[in-house]
Amino acid sequence: MNVPEPLAVIDALLAVTARVHGLTLATRNVKDVAGTGALLVNPFEA
C-alpha cells in the first residue's frame, strides 16, 4: 500500500464515524487524525 503514515484502526473508525454522522471528534490525538476530514477538538487545549 502506498500510505505515507497509516492510521491506527481505532483512530480511523472513530474519525470516519464522526465524519459520516456530522459529529465532532474530541481527542488529544489531533495530530494523527487531522488528515481524515473529521471535525476535531482537543478538550485539553485552552
C-alpha positions in Angstrom: 0.0 0.0 0.0 1.2 3.5 -0.8 0.3 5.2 2.5 2.8 7.7 4.0 1.5 7.4 7.6 -1.0 4.6 8.2 -3.7 5.4 10.7 -4.4 3.0 13.6 -7.7 1.1 13.1 -9.4 2.5 16.2 -8.4 6.1 15.2 -9.8 5.5 11.7 -13.0 4.0 13.0 -13.6 6.9 15.4 -12.8 9.5 12.7 -14.9 8.0 10.0 -17.9 7.6 12.4 -17.7 11.2 13.4 -17.4 12.3 9.8 -20.3 10.2 8.5 -22.6 11.4 11.2 -21.5 15.0 11.1 -20.1 14.9 14.7 -17.1 16.5 16.2 -14.4 14.1 17.5 -13.0 15.1 20.9 -9.5 13.7 21.1 -6.0 14.6 22.4 -4.7 12.7 19.3 -5.4 15.6 16.9 -2.1 15.2 15.0 -2.8 11.6 14.0 -6.4 12.1 12.8 -6.1 15.6 11.3 -6.0 14.3 7.8 -9.3 12.4 8.0 -11.6 15.3 7.3 -13.5 14.8 10.5 -14.2 17.9 12.7 -11.8 17.8 15.6 -11.5 19.4 19.0 -8.8 18.9 21.7 -10.6 19.3 25.0 -7.2 19.6 26.8 -6.2 22.8 24.9 -7.2 26.2 26.3 
